[in-house]
Amino acid sequence: MTNQLYFASTHLEVSDESTRLVQVQKLVEISSKYQQQYSFIIADDMSSTPTSETIKKFQEQFALACKINECLPTFSSSKPTRTIV
């Protein structure tokens, strides 16, 4: 692995879980080609709750910045009462 750090950014589909799952699968496929060579961080808005299938799929390859049961409320922006990642 090199000492280079790469960043990626994404914003997944907001209203359809099946589309988000396809998007995460593609993200996993692309990143798996490079994960052995490079370190990288994915900054994202996955439009998903921490326990969703989308996040479960994402966690097969990556770690979240917060532990599932410790993620702070993020939605709505004016008065957050629930967590989306």
C-alpha positions in Angstrom: 0.0 0.0 0.0 1.3 3.5 -0.8 1.2 6.5 1.5 -1.3 8.2 -0.8 -4.8 9.0 0.5 -7.7 9.2 -1.9 -11.1 10.8 -1.3 -14.4 9.9 -3.0 -17.7 11.6 -2.5 -21.2 10.3 -3.3 -24.9 11.1 -2.7 -27.1 8.1 -3.1 -30.7 8.0 -4.3 -33.0 9.5 -1.6 -36.3 7.6 -2.0 -35.6 4.1 -3.3 -33.8 1.5 -1.3 -33.3 -0.9 -4.2 -31.6 1.8 -6.2 -29.3 2.6 -3.2 -28.4 -1.0 -3.0 -27.3 -1.1 -6.6 -25.3 2.1 -6.1 -23.6 0.8 -3.0 -22.8 -2.5 -4.9 -21.1 -0.5 -7.6 -19.2 1.6 -5.1 -17.9 -1.7 -3.5 -17.0 -3.1 -6.9 -15.0 -0.1 -7.9 -13.3 0.5 -4.6 -12.3 -3.2 -4.2 -10.0 -2.8 -7.2 -8.0 -0.2 -5.4 -8.3 -1.0 -1.7 -5.2 -3.1 -1.6 -3.1 -0.4 -3.2 -4.5 2.8 -1.7 -6.0 4.2 1.4 -9.2 6.2 0.9 -12.1 7.9 2.5 -15.6 8.0 1.1 -17.6 11.1 2.2 -21.2 10.3 1.5 -24.8 11.0 2.0 -26.3 7.5 1.8 -29.9 8.7 2.5 -30.2 5.6 4.7 -30.8 4.8 8.3 -27.9 3.1 10.1 -29.7 -0.3 10.2 -30.8 -0.3 6.6 -29.8 -2.9 4.0 -27.9 -0.2 2.2 -25.7 0.4 5.2 -25.3 -3.3 5.9 -24.0 -3.8 2.3 -21.7 -0.8 2.7 -20.2 -2.2 5.9 -19.2 -5.4 4.1 -16.3 -3.3 2.7 -16.1 -0.1 4.8 -16.6 1.3 8.3 -18.9 4.1 9.2 -17.4 7.2 11.0 -19.7 6.4 14.0 -20.8 3.2 15.6 -24.3 2.3 14.6 -25.8 2.7 18.1 -23.8 5.9 18.7 -24.6 7.9 15.6 -26.1 11.3 16.5 -29.4 12.5 15.1 -28.9 14.2 11.7 -32.4 14.7 10.3 -34.1 17.1 9.9 -31.4 19.7 9.8 -33.4 22.3 11.8 -34.4 19.9 14.7 -32.7 16.5 14.2 -34.7 13.7 15.7 -33.4 10.7 13.7 -30.2 9.5 12.2 -29.5 9.1 8.5 -26.0 8.4 7.2 
